[in-house]
């Protein structure tokens, strides 16, 4: 096939595997461009994703330095040979792109290019991008094209797989957007249950204080102290919600390292002793790791803010293909049935929803004066 140093089946396989490793659209685009340039031994490569306004939504290059790219200026419009790739949707192989009648020039900082190979990237009948290569590294007789028919066939295979990789990345990002929307909806529901109720109580208590201030100043003072306490609780609930909106670095660090870091911070920030032990847990599917992290955060918040615990212990153990998370504290404890009858939930509904949402189970053991133990088990993947 190609005359380049990475030609052959092994090189194609390497390029396809590289594309399949990434889920972020930008990473997929960069990998496609770098793989194409290396595979066909070209000096420059680029990939453009069209927008709906006659330009490119994204344009990724390889072989051009960051300084050069900044000097070139704004993203190119869909004109000249670029337009041909997107609108005519056919391959273009040229001995010298500058001599093509459709060529309309380029910015002053743009590198000089001669031989050219371009292919549209299709998803069915839709052109979702265009892949360009220029300046093949090989001896070229005057007026001939460095890129061969075999190069074009090779790039066509790459473009077909690029379409799959790019479509999968877009579906992944869309799925993640929907997950974020669902998470925000759940948080809004919890805010309504927690903060809104506290704000309503705050308003009633303030009204009572205002009514008592003239005829019973002592009782009015007590009501105002209750106002301060309710305001502090509402602020805590809001802070907890804001913390939940920040995604943990699970992708980079994993569940064990993320839990260990957060628990070390809590141990330093509170008078209570907070400890963490991990005994050989396997890596879990991303959704299960996130659910376990959120349950741990909720349980720790309850133990440190509400139960006045002096010691909180968190363990994460391997259990078959899955894992078991256990958070125990020596705090005031509570009667789970009484809490449920009173319409309070201390985050228990949320924790159970998180566990069941990833195929796991949650158990809660507590009694007044006896502390609390929360256990979450997930099956793994």
C-alpha positions as CSV (number, residue, x, y, z in Angstrom):
1,X,0.0,0.0,0.0
2,X,1.6,3.3,1.0
3,X,5.3,3.8,0.6
4,X,5.5,5.3,4.1
5,X,7.4,3.7,7.0
6,X,4.2,2.6,8.7
7,X,2.6,0.9,5.7
8,X,0.9,-2.5,5.9
9,X,-1.7,-4.2,8.0
10,X,0.0,-3.6,11.3
11,X,0.1,0.2,10.7
12,X,-3.6,0.2,9.8
13,X,-4.5,-1.8,12.8
14,X,-2.5,0.5,15.0
15,X,-4.3,3.6,13.6
16,X,-7.7,2.0,14.1
17,X,-7.0,0.9,17.7
18,X,-5.7,4.5,18.5
19,X,-9.0,5.9,17.3
20,X,-11.1,3.5,19.3
21,X,-9.4,4.4,22.6
22,X,-10.9,7.8,22.9
23,X,-14.4,9.0,23.8
24,X,-14.1,12.7,23.7
25,X,-14.8,14.2,20.3
26,X,-11.8,16.5,20.3
27,X,-9.5,13.6,21.2
28,X,-10.9,11.4,18.5
29,X,-10.4,14.2,15.9
30,X,-6.7,14.6,16.9
31,X,-6.1,10.9,16.8
32,X,-7.6,10.5,13.3
33,X,-5.5,13.4,12.0
34,X,-2.2,12.1,13.6
35,X,-2.9,8.5,12.5
36,X,-3.6,9.6,8.9
37,X,-0.5,11.7,8.6
38,X,1.8,9.0,10.1
39,X,0.1,6.2,8.1
40,X,0.6,8.0,4.7
41,X,3.8,9.7,5.6
42,X,2.5,13.2,4.9
43,X,4.0,16.5,6.1
44,X,0.6,18.0,7.0
45,X,-2.8,16.6,7.9
46,X,-6.1,18.3,8.9
47,X,-9.7,17.4,9.6
48,X,-12.6,19.8,9.4
49,X,-16.1,19.3,10.9
50,X,-18.6,21.6,9.2
51,X,-21.0,23.9,11.0
52,X,-24.4,25.2,9.6
53,X,-23.1,28.6,8.6
54,X,-20.6,28.0,5.8
55,X,-17.6,27.5,8.0
56,X,-16.1,24.8,10.3
57,X,-17.3,24.1,13.8
58,X,-13.9,22.3,14.4
59,X,-10.7,22.2,12.5
60,X,-7.8,20.0,13.8
61,X,-4.3,20.0,12.2
62,X,-1.2,17.9,12.6
63,X,2.2,18.9,11.4
64,X,1.7,22.6,12.1
65,X,3.1,24.2,15.3
66,X,0.9,26.0,17.8
67,X,2.7,29.3,16.8
68,X,2.0,28.7,13.1
69,X,-1.6,27.9,13.8
70,X,-2.1,31.0,15.9
71,X,-0.5,33.1,13.1
72,X,-2.8,31.6,10.5
73,X,-5.8,33.1,12.2
74,X,-9.5,32.2,12.3
75,X,-10.9,28.8,11.3
76,X,-11.2,28.5,7.5
77,X,-14.4,29.0,5.6
78,X,-15.9,26.3,3.4
79,X,-14.4,27.6,0.1
80,X,-12.2,26.3,-2.7
81,X,-11.0,22.8,-2.3
82,X,-12.4,22.5,1.2
83,X,-15.9,23.2,-0.1
84,X,-15.4,20.4,-2.7
85,X,-14.7,17.9,0.0
86,X,-17.9,18.8,1.9
87,X,-20.4,19.6,-0.9
88,X,-19.3,17.3,-3.7
89,X,-18.5,14.5,-1.2
90,X,-15.8,12.8,-3.4
91,X,-12.1,12.1,-3.1
92,X,-9.7,14.7,-4.4
93,X,-6.1,13.7,-5.4
94,X,-4.0,16.6,-6.9
95,X,-0.5,16.9,-8.0
96,X,-0.4,20.6,-7.0
97,X,-3.4,22.1,-5.1
98,X,-2.2,25.6,-6.0
99,X,-2.8,24.9,-9.7
100,X,-6.4,23.8,-9.2
101,X,-8.9,26.3,-10.5
102,X,-10.8,26.1,-7.2
103,X,-7.8,27.2,-5.2
104,X,-8.4,30.6,-3.6
105,X,-5.1,31.1,-1.7
106,X,-4.4,30.9,2.0
107,X,-3.2,33.3,4.8
108,X,0.4,34.6,4.7
109,X,1.4,32.4,7.7
110,X,0.0,29.2,6.0
111,X,2.7,26.6,5.2
112,X,3.3,26.0,1.5
113,X,1.5,22.9,0.2
114,X,1.7,21.1,-3.2
115,X,0.4,17.6,-3.6
116,X,-2.9,17.0,-1.9
117,X,-5.2,14.1,-0.9
118,X,-8.7,14.8,0.5
119,X,-11.6,12.5,1.5
120,X,-15.0,13.2,3.0
121,X,-16.0,11.4,6.2
122,X,-19.5,10.1,5.9
123,X,-22.1,8.9,8.3
124,X,-24.6,7.3,5.9
125,X,-25.5,10.0,3.4
126,X,-24.3,12.8,5.7
127,X,-20.8,14.3,5.4
128,X,-19.7,14.8,9.0
129,X,-16.1,15.9,8.2
130,X,-13.3,16.1,5.6
131,X,-9.8,14.7,6.0
132,X,-7.0,16.4,4.2
133,X,-3.3,15.4,3.6
134,X,-0.6,17.4,1.9
135,X,3.1,17.1,0.9
136,X,3.8,13.4,0.9
137,X,7.4,12.7,1.9
138,X,8.8,11.0,-1.1
139,X,10.7,11.9,-4.3
140,X,8.3,13.6,-6.7
141,X,9.0,14.1,-10.4
142,X,8.0,17.6,-11.6
143,X,4.2,17.9,-11.9
144,X,3.4,14.4,-10.4
145,X,1.3,13.7,-7.3
146,X,3.1,12.1,-4.4
147,X,-0.1,10.4,-3.2
148,X,-1.0,7.2,-5.0
149,X,-4.2,5.3,-5.7
150,X,-3.2,2.9,-2.9
151,X,-2.8,5.9,-0.6
152,X,-6.3,6.9,-1.5
153,X,-7.7,3.4,-0.8
154,X,-5.9,3.4,2.5
155,X,-7.2,6.8,3.5
156,X,-10.7,5.6,2.5
157,X,-10.5,2.7,5.0
158,X,-9.3,5.1,7.7
159,X,-12.1,7.6,6.9
160,X,-14.8,4.8,7.2
161,X,-13.5,3.9,10.7
162,X,-13.1,7.6,11.5
163,X,-16.8,8.0,10.9
164,X,-17.6,5.3,13.3
165,X,-15.2,6.6,16.0
166,X,-16.5,10.2,15.6
167,X,-20.2,9.1,15.7
168,X,-19.5,7.0,18.8
169,X,-17.7,10.0,20.5
170,X,-20.7,12.2,19.7
171,X,-23.1,9.7,21.2
172,X,-21.0,9.4,24.3
173,X,-20.9,13.2,24.8
174,X,-24.7,13.4,24.2
175,X,-25.2,10.6,26.7
176,X,-23.0,12.4,29.2
177,X,-25.0,15.6,28.7
178,X,-28.2,13.7,29.4
179,X,-26.7,12.2,32.6
180,X,-25.7,15.7,33.7
181,X,-29.2,16.9,33.1
182,X,-30.7,14.1,35.1
183,X,-28.2,14.8,37.9
184,X,-29.2,18.4,38.0
185,X,-32.9,17.4,38.0
186,X,-32.2,15.1,41.0
187,X,-30.3,17.9,42.8
188,X,-33.2,20.3,42.2
189,X,-35.6,17.8,43.7
190,X,-33.3,17.5,46.8
191,X,-33.0,21.2,47.1
192,X,-36.7,21.5,47.1
193,X,-37.1,18.9,49.8
194,X,-34.3,20.3,52.0
195,X,-33.4,23.9,51.4
196,X,-36.9,25.0,50.5
197,X,-38.4,23.5,53.6
198,X,-35.8,25.2,55.7
199,X,-36.4,28.6,54.1
200,X,-40.1,28.2,54.7
201,X,-39.4,27.5,58.4
202,X,-37.0,30.4,58.4
203,X,-39.7,32.8,57.1
204,X,-42.4,31.6,59.6
205,X,-39.9,31.8,62.5
206,X,-38.9,35.4,61.5
207,X,-42.6,36.4,61.4
208,X,-43.1,34.9,64.8
209,X,-40.1,36.9,66.2
210,X,-41.4,40.1,64.6
211,X,-44.8,39.6,66.3
212,X,-43.2,38.9,69.7
213,X,-40.6,41.6,69.7
214,X,-42.8,44.2,71.5
215,X,-44.8,42.1,73.9
216,X,-42.3,39.3,74.8
217,X,-38.7,40.3,74.0
218,X,-37.3,37.1,75.6
219,X,-39.3,34.8,73.4
220,X,-38.5,37.0,70.4
221,X,-34.8,36.5,71.1
222,X,-35.3,32.8,71.2
223,X,-37.1,32.8,67.9
224,X,-34.3,35.0,66.3
225,X,-31.7,32.4,67.6
226,X,-33.7,29.7,65.8
227,X,-33.7,31.9,62.6
228,X,-29.9,32.0,62.8
229,X,-29.8,28.2,63.2
230,X,-32.1,27.5,60.3
231,X,-30.1,29.9,58.1
232,X,-26.9,28.0,58.9
233,X,-28.6,24.7,58.1
234,X,-29.9,26.1,54.7
235,X,-26.4,27.3,53.9
236,X,-24.9,23.9,54.7
237,X,-27.5,22.2,52.3
238,X,-26.6,24.7,49.6
239,X,-22.9,24.1,50.0
240,X,-23.4,20.3,49.9
241,X,-25.4,20.7,46.6
242,X,-22.7,22.9,45.1
243,X,-20.0,20.3,46.0
244,X,-22.1,17.6,44.2
245,X,-22.1,19.7,41.1
246,X,-18.4,19.5,40.9
247,X,-17.4,16.2,39.2
248,X,-14.8,14.2,41.1
249,X,-11.6,13.2,39.4
250,X,-12.6,9.6,39.1
251,X,-11.4,9.2,35.5
252,X,-7.9,10.3,36.4
253,X,-7.5,8.9,39.9
254,X,-10.1,6.1,40.4
255,X,-12.4,5.6,43.3
256,X,-9.8,4.5,45.9
257,X,-7.5,7.5,45.4
258,X,-10.4,9.9,45.2
259,X,-12.0,8.6,48.4
260,X,-8.6,8.6,50.2
261,X,-7.9,12.3,49.2
262,X,-11.4,13.5,50.3
263,X,-11.3,11.6,53.6
264,X,-7.8,13.0,54.4
265,X,-9.2,16.5,53.8
266,X,-12.2,15.8,56.1
267,X,-10.0,14.4,58.8
268,X,-7.9,17.6,58.8
269,X,-11.0,19.9,58.7
270,X,-13.0,18.3,61.5
271,X,-12.3,17.5,65.1
272,X,-13.7,13.9,64.5
273,X,-11.2,11.2,63.4
274,X,-12.0,10.1,59.9
275,X,-10.2,7.0,58.5
276,X,-10.2,5.1,55.3
277,X,-9.1,1.5,54.5
278,X,-9.2,-0.1,51.0
279,X,-8.7,-3.9,50.8
280,X,-8.0,-4.9,47.2
281,X,-11.1,-3.5,45.4
282,X,-11.3,-4.1,41.6
283,X,-11.7,-1.3,39.2
284,X,-15.5,-0.8,38.7
285,X,-17.6,0.6,35.9
286,X,-17.6,4.4,35.9
287,X,-21.3,4.7,37.0
288,X,-20.8,2.4,40.0
289,X,-17.7,4.2,41.1
290,X,-19.5,7.6,40.9
291,X,-22.5,6.2,42.8
292,X,-20.2,4.8,45.6
293,X,-18.4,8.1,45.9
294,X,-21.7,10.1,46.2
295,X,-23.0,7.7,48.8
296,X,-19.8,8.0,50.8
297,X,-20.0,11.8,50.6
298,X,-23.6,11.9,51.8
299,X,-23.0,9.5,54.6
300,X,-19.9,11.4,55.7
301,X,-21.9,14.7,55.6
302,X,-24.5,13.2,57.9
303,X,-22.0,11.8,60.3
304,X,-19.9,14.9,60.6
305,X,-22.7,17.6,60.4
306,X,-25.7,16.0,62.1
307,X,-24.6,13.0,64.2
308,X,-21.7,14.8,66.0
309,X,-19.5,11.7,65.6
310,X,-16.1,11.5,67.1
311,X,-14.9,8.7,64.8
312,X,-16.0,7.8,61.3
313,X,-14.5,4.8,59.5
314,X,-14.8,4.2,55.8
315,X,-13.9,0.9,54.2
316,X,-13.9,-0.3,50.6
317,X,-13.5,-4.1,50.1
318,X,-13.5,-6.3,47.1
319,X,-16.5,-8.6,46.9
320,X,-16.4,-11.0,44.0
321,X,-16.3,-8.9,40.8
322,X,-17.8,-6.0,42.7
323,X,-17.1,-4.1,45.9
324,X,-18.6,-3.2,49.3
325,X,-18.5,0.3,50.8
326,X,-19.1,0.7,54.5
327,X,-19.3,3.9,56.5
328,X,-19.6,3.6,60.3
329,X,-19.8,6.3,62.9
330,X,-20.1,6.5,66.7
331,X,-22.5,9.5,66.5
332,X,-25.9,10.1,68.0
333,X,-27.7,7.7,65.6
334,X,-31.4,7.7,64.8
335,X,-34.5,5.6,64.4
336,X,-34.8,4.9,60.7
337,X,-38.5,4.3,60.9
338,X,-39.2,7.4,63.0
339,X,-37.2,9.5,60.5
340,X,-39.3,8.0,57.6
341,X,-42.6,8.7,59.4
342,X,-41.5,12.3,60.1
343,X,-40.9,12.9,56.4
344,X,-37.2,13.5,56.8
345,X,-34.7,11.4,54.9
346,X,-31.2,12.6,55.8
347,X,-30.2,11.7,52.2
348,X,-31.3,8.1,52.6
349,X,-33.7,8.2,49.6
350,X,-30.9,9.7,47.5
351,X,-28.4,7.0,48.6
352,X,-30.9,4.2,47.9
353,X,-31.7,5.6,44.5
354,X,-28.0,5.8,43.7
355,X,-27.4,2.2,44.7
356,X,-30.4,0.7,42.9
357,X,-29.5,2.8,39.8
358,X,-26.3,0.9,39.3
359,X,-27.7,-2.5,40.2
360,X,-26.5,-2.4,43.8
361,X,-28.1,-2.4,47.3
362,X,-27.9,-0.2,50.3
363,X,-28.5,-1.2,54.0
364,X,-28.7,1.2,56.9
365,X,-28.3,0.2,60.6
366,X,-28.8,2.8,63.3
367,X,-30.5,3.5,66.6
368,X,-30.5,6.5,69.0
369,X,-27.2,6.7,70.8
370,X,-25.8,3.7,68.9
371,X,-24.2,5.3,65.9
372,X,-24.9,4.5,62.3
373,X,-23.6,2.0,59.7
374,X,-24.3,2.4,56.0
375,X,-23.3,-0.3,53.6
376,X,-23.5,-0.3,49.8
377,X,-22.7,-3.3,47.6
378,X,-22.3,-3.2,43.8
379,X,-21.9,-6.1,41.5
380,X,-19.0,-4.8,39.4
381,X,-18.8,-5.3,35.6
